Amino acid sequence: MGLLRAASDPVLLVSLAVAFVVAITIHEFLHAWVADRLGDPTPRRENRVTLNPLRHLDPMGTILLALVGFGWGRPVMVNPLNFSVGPRTGMALVAVAGPLSNVVLALALAPVARTFVETTGADPMAETLGLILILTVQINVLLAIFNLIPIPPLDGFSVLVGVVPREIAFQLDRLRTIGPFLLLGLLIAGPFLGLNVIGFLVGGPISFVNDVLLGT
């Protein structure tokens, strides 16, 4: 569900925006925090080791969330040569930290969200808080699974490059220049051409995980 689709319902619109901001902020903060812990001063120098949402929101990622229901935050800039564990391993650890943070947040909030749904009754404020919690869980699940797709610039690609043999990683790394265009093409043009590849890849896993966590 995108922000534009929720525009007719102000409560849903605000709840969805809050959930997205929380999920993106945690995701990008963990990227920066892990890079900082691995010895790279770049994220701290750019003031990304912070929970301030304004430091992490990306205009294009937010627009795409509104249009197609997928989005991302502003990428955290790092220098892999500064990582104490080596460039490839360091990049893989930094990359996986974002989706992992979304998984942990979804797992932590899901029981609370279910409790709100079961006990809210007719209290409008409690219903709104329950909606925000449910949407936060769902968006964290979406971000975790979506970002693990192994297409640059998504996190899954850096994780893949970090675990395959060095020779294969060298060949894969050449895809970084065309990856963003491929991803945008799949996200925007694909559905219009009847080729919703991204939806096919992540739709089933997202629904399954949400069913398990929220009992929906």
C-alpha positions as a Markdown table, in Angstrom:
| # | Residue | x | y | z |
|---|---|---|---|---|
| 1 | Met | 0.0 | 0.0 | 0.0 |
| 2 | Gly | 1.5 | 3.4 | -1.0 |
| 3 | Leu | 0.9 | 6.7 | 0.6 |
| 4 | Leu | -1.1 | 8.0 | -2.4 |
| 5 | Arg | -3.5 | 5.1 | -2.0 |
| 6 | Ala | -4.1 | 6.1 | 1.6 |
| 7 | Ala | -4.6 | 9.8 | 0.9 |
| 8 | Ser | -8.4 | 9.5 | 1.2 |
| 9 | Asp | -8.0 | 8.3 | 4.8 |
| 10 | Pro | -6.1 | 10.8 | 6.9 |
| 11 | Val | -5.6 | 8.5 | 9.9 |
| 12 | Leu | -4.3 | 5.7 | 7.6 |
| 13 | Leu | -2.1 | 8.2 | 5.8 |
| 14 | Val | -0.4 | 9.5 | 8.9 |
| 15 | Ser | -0.1 | 6.1 | 10.4 |
| 16 | Leu | 1.6 | 4.8 | 7.3 |
| 17 | Ala | 4.0 | 7.8 | 7.2 |
| 18 | Val | 5.0 | 7.3 | 10.8 |
| 19 | Ala | 5.6 | 3.6 | 10.3 |
| 20 | Phe | 7.7 | 4.2 | 7.2 |
| 21 | Val | 9.8 | 6.9 | 9.0 |
| 22 | Val | 10.5 | 4.6 | 12.0 |
| 23 | Ala | 11.4 | 1.7 | 9.8 |
| 24 | Ile | 13.7 | 3.7 | 7.5 |
| 25 | Thr | 15.4 | 5.5 | 10.4 |
| 26 | Ile | 16.2 | 2.3 | 12.2 |
| 27 | His | 17.4 | 0.7 | 9.0 |
| 28 | Glu | 19.8 | 3.4 | 7.9 |
| 29 | Phe | 21.0 | 4.1 | 11.5 |
| 30 | Leu | 22.1 | 0.5 | 11.8 |
| 31 | His | 24.0 | 0.7 | 8.5 |
| 32 | Ala | 25.9 | 3.8 | 9.9 |
| 33 | Trp | 26.4 | 2.4 | 13.4 |
| 34 | Val | 27.9 | -0.9 | 12.2 |
| 35 | Ala | 30.2 | 0.9 | 9.7 |
| 36 | Asp | 31.3 | 3.2 | 12.6 |
| 37 | Arg | 31.9 | 0.2 | 14.8 |
| 38 | Leu | 34.0 | -1.4 | 12.1 |
| 39 | Gly | 36.3 | 1.6 | 12.0 |
| 40 | Asp | 35.0 | 3.7 | 9.2 |
| 41 | Pro | 34.6 | 7.4 | 10.3 |
| 42 | Thr | 32.6 | 8.4 | 7.2 |
| 43 | Pro | 29.1 | 7.9 | 8.6 |
| 44 | Arg | 29.9 | 9.8 | 11.8 |
| 45 | Arg | 31.5 | 12.6 | 9.8 |
| 46 | Glu | 28.3 | 12.9 | 7.8 |
| 47 | Asn | 26.2 | 12.8 | 10.9 |
| 48 | Arg | 24.5 | 9.5 | 10.0 |
| 49 | Val | 25.1 | 7.7 | 13.3 |
| 50 | Thr | 21.9 | 9.3 | 14.6 |
| 51 | Leu | 18.2 | 8.4 | 15.1 |
| 52 | Asn | 17.2 | 11.8 | 13.6 |
| 53 | Pro | 14.9 | 10.8 | 10.7 |
| 54 | Leu | 15.7 | 13.9 | 8.7 |
| 55 | Arg | 19.3 | 12.5 | 8.3 |
| 56 | His | 18.0 | 9.3 | 6.7 |
| 57 | Leu | 15.0 | 10.0 | 4.4 |
| 58 | Asp | 15.6 | 9.9 | 0.7 |
| 59 | Pro | 13.3 | 11.9 | -1.7 |
| 60 | Met | 13.2 | 9.3 | -4.5 |
| 61 | Gly | 12.7 | 6.4 | -2.0 |
| 62 | Thr | 9.9 | 8.3 | -0.4 |
| 63 | Ile | 8.2 | 9.1 | -3.7 |
| 64 | Leu | 8.4 | 5.5 | -4.9 |
| 65 | Leu | 6.9 | 4.4 | -1.6 |
| 66 | Ala | 3.9 | 6.7 | -2.4 |
| 67 | Leu | 3.7 | 5.5 | -6.0 |
| 68 | Val | 4.3 | 1.7 | -5.8 |
| 69 | Gly | 4.6 | 0.8 | -2.2 |
| 70 | Phe | 8.3 | 0.2 | -2.2 |
| 71 | Gly | 10.9 | 2.7 | -0.9 |
| 72 | Trp | 14.2 | 3.2 | 0.7 |
| 73 | Gly | 16.2 | 5.7 | 2.8 |
| 74 | Arg | 19.2 | 7.9 | 1.9 |
| 75 | Pro | 22.2 | 5.6 | 1.4 |
| 76 | Val | 24.9 | 5.7 | 4.1 |
| 77 | Met | 28.2 | 6.5 | 2.5 |
| 78 | Val | 31.1 | 4.4 | 3.7 |
| 79 | Asn | 34.8 | 3.8 | 2.8 |
| 80 | Pro | 35.3 | 0.0 | 2.7 |
| 81 | Leu | 39.1 | 0.4 | 2.9 |
| 82 | Asn | 38.6 | 1.6 | 6.5 |
| 83 | Phe | 36.9 | -1.6 | 7.7 |
| 84 | Ser | 38.9 | -3.5 | 10.3 |
| 85 | Val | 37.6 | -6.8 | 8.9 |
| 86 | Gly | 38.4 | -6.1 | 5.3 |
| 87 | Pro | 36.4 | -4.4 | 2.5 |
| 88 | Arg | 34.2 | -7.3 | 1.3 |
| 89 | Thr | 33.4 | -8.7 | 4.7 |
| 90 | Gly | 32.8 | -5.2 | 6.1 |
| 91 | Met | 30.5 | -4.2 | 3.3 |
| 92 | Ala | 28.5 | -7.4 | 3.8 |
| 93 | Leu | 28.2 | -6.8 | 7.6 |
| 94 | Val | 27.1 | -3.2 | 7.0 |
| 95 | Ala | 24.6 | -4.2 | 4.4 |
| 96 | Val | 23.0 | -7.0 | 6.4 |
| 97 | Ala | 22.6 | -4.7 | 9.4 |
| 98 | Gly | 19.8 | -2.8 | 7.8 |
| 99 | Pro | 17.5 | -5.6 | 7.0 |
| 100 | Leu | 18.4 | -7.4 | 10.2 |
| 101 | Ser | 17.3 | -4.3 | 12.2 |
| 102 | Asn | 14.0 | -4.4 | 10.4 |
| 103 | Val | 13.5 | -8.1 | 11.3 |
| 104 | Val | 14.3 | -7.5 | 15.0 |
| 105 | Leu | 12.0 | -4.5 | 15.2 |
| 106 | Ala | 9.1 | -6.4 | 13.5 |
| 107 | Leu | 9.6 | -9.3 | 15.9 |
| 108 | Ala | 9.7 | -7.0 | 18.9 |
| 109 | Leu | 6.6 | -5.0 | 17.9 |
| 110 | Ala | 4.4 | -7.8 | 16.6 |
| 111 | Pro | 3.2 | -9.1 | 20.0 |
| 112 | Val | 2.4 | -5.6 | 21.1 |
| 113 | Ala | 0.5 | -4.9 | 17.9 |
| 114 | Arg | -1.5 | -8.1 | 18.4 |
| 115 | Thr | -2.3 | -7.1 | 21.9 |
| 116 | Phe | -3.6 | -3.7 | 20.8 |
| 117 | Val | -5.8 | -5.3 | 18.2 |
| 118 | Glu | -7.3 | -7.7 | 20.7 |
| 119 | Thr | -7.9 | -5.1 | 23.5 |
| 120 | Thr | -8.6 | -1.7 | 21.8 |
| 121 | Gly | -12.4 | -2.0 | 21.8 |
| 122 | Ala | -13.9 | 1.3 | 20.7 |
| 123 | Asp | -11.1 | 3.6 | 21.9 |
| 124 | Pro | -10.1 | 5.7 | 18.8 |
| 125 | Met | -6.7 | 6.5 | 20.2 |
| 126 | Ala | -5.9 | 2.9 | 21.0 |
| 127 | Glu | -7.1 | 1.9 | 17.6 |
| 128 | Thr | -4.8 | 4.4 | 15.9 |
| 129 | Leu | -1.8 | 3.2 | 18.0 |
| 130 | Gly | -2.7 | -0.3 | 17.1 |
| 131 | Leu | -2.8 | 0.6 | 13.4 |
| 132 | Ile | 0.6 | 2.4 | 13.6 |
| 133 | Leu | 2.1 | -0.7 | 15.3 |
| 134 | Ile | 0.6 | -3.1 | 12.7 |
| 135 | Leu | 1.8 | -0.9 | 9.8 |
| 136 | Thr | 5.3 | -0.5 | 11.4 |
| 137 | Val | 5.6 | -4.3 | 11.6 |
| 138 | Gln | 4.4 | -4.7 | 8.0 |
| 139 | Ile | 6.7 | -2.1 | 6.6 |
| 140 | Asn | 9.7 | -3.5 | 8.5 |
| 141 | Val | 9.0 | -6.9 | 7.0 |
| 142 | Leu | 8.7 | -5.3 | 3.6 |
| 143 | Leu | 12.0 | -3.4 | 3.9 |
| 144 | Ala | 13.8 | -6.5 | 5.2 |
| 145 | Ile | 12.7 | -8.8 | 2.4 |
| 146 | Phe | 12.8 | -6.1 | -0.3 |
| 147 | Asn | 16.3 | -5.0 | 0.6 |
| 148 | Leu | 17.7 | -8.5 | 0.5 |
| 149 | Ile | 17.0 | -8.8 | -3.2 |
| 150 | Pro | 20.5 | -9.2 | -4.7 |
| 151 | Ile | 20.3 | -6.3 | -7.2 |
| 152 | Pro | 22.4 | -3.2 | -6.6 |
| 153 | Pro | 22.1 | -0.9 | -4.8 |
| 154 | Leu | 20.0 | -3.0 | -2.5 |
| 155 | Asp | 21.6 | -4.6 | 0.6 |
| 156 | Gly | 21.3 | -8.1 | -0.7 |
| 157 | Phe | 23.8 | -7.4 | -3.4 |
| 158 | Ser | 26.5 | -6.3 | -1.0 |
| 159 | Val | 25.8 | -9.4 | 1.1 |
| 160 | Leu | 26.1 | -11.6 | -1.9 |
| 161 | Val | 29.4 | -10.0 | -3.0 |
| 162 | Gly | 30.7 | -10.5 | 0.5 |
| 163 | Val | 30.1 | -14.2 | 0.7 |
| 164 | Val | 30.9 | -15.5 | -2.8 |
| 165 | Pro | 34.4 | -16.4 | -3.9 |
| 166 | Arg | 36.6 | -13.4 | -4.7 |
| 167 | Glu | 36.7 | -14.1 | -8.5 |
| 168 | Ile | 32.9 | -14.2 | -8.7 |
| 169 | Ala | 32.6 | -11.1 | -6.5 |
| 170 | Phe | 34.9 | -9.2 | -8.9 |
| 171 | Gln | 32.6 | -10.1 | -11.8 |
| 172 | Leu | 29.4 | -9.2 | -9.9 |
| 173 | Asp | 30.8 | -5.9 | -8.8 |
| 174 | Arg | 30.6 | -4.7 | -12.4 |
| 175 | Leu | 26.8 | -4.7 | -12.1 |
| 176 | Arg | 26.8 | -1.8 | -9.6 |
| 177 | Thr | 26.7 | 0.8 | -12.4 |
| 178 | Ile | 23.6 | -0.6 | -14.1 |
| 179 | Gly | 21.9 | -2.1 | -11.0 |
| 180 | Pro | 20.0 | 1.1 | -10.0 |
| 181 | Phe | 18.6 | 1.5 | -13.5 |
| 182 | Leu | 17.6 | -2.2 | -13.6 |
| 183 | Leu | 15.9 | -1.9 | -10.2 |
| 184 | Leu | 14.0 | 1.3 | -11.2 |
| 185 | Gly | 12.9 | -0.4 | -14.4 |
| 186 | Leu | 11.6 | -3.4 | -12.6 |
| 187 | Leu | 9.8 | -1.3 | -10.0 |
| 188 | Ile | 8.2 | 1.3 | -12.4 |
| 189 | Ala | 8.0 | -0.2 | -15.9 |
| 190 | Gly | 7.6 | -3.8 | -14.9 |
| 191 | Pro | 4.0 | -3.6 | -13.6 |
| 192 | Phe | 2.9 | -1.5 | -16.6 |
| 193 | Leu | 4.2 | -4.2 | -18.9 |
| 194 | Gly | 2.6 | -7.0 | -16.9 |
| 195 | Leu | 6.0 | -8.1 | -15.5 |
| 196 | Asn | 5.8 | -7.5 | -11.8 |
| 197 | Val | 9.0 | -9.3 | -11.1 |
| 198 | Ile | 9.7 | -7.6 | -7.8 |
| 199 | Gly | 6.2 | -8.3 | -6.6 |
| 200 | Phe | 6.6 | -11.9 | -7.6 |
| 201 | Leu | 9.9 | -12.2 | -5.7 |
| 202 | Val | 8.8 | -10.6 | -2.5 |
| 203 | Gly | 5.0 | -10.6 | -2.4 |
| 204 | Gly | 4.7 | -14.2 | -1.2 |
| 205 | Pro | 7.4 | -14.1 | 1.5 |
| 206 | Ile | 6.1 | -10.7 | 2.8 |
| 207 | Ser | 2.5 | -12.1 | 3.1 |
| 208 | Phe | 3.7 | -15.3 | 4.8 |
| 209 | Val | 5.9 | -13.4 | 7.4 |
| 210 | Asn | 3.1 | -11.0 | 8.1 |
| 211 | Asp | 0.6 | -13.8 | 8.6 |
| 212 | Val | 3.0 | -15.5 | 11.0 |
| 213 | Leu | 3.7 | -12.3 | 13.0 |
| 214 | Leu | 0.3 | -10.7 | 13.1 |
| 215 | Gly | -2.0 | -13.6 | 12.4 |
| 216 | Thr | -3.7 | -11.7 | 9.6 |
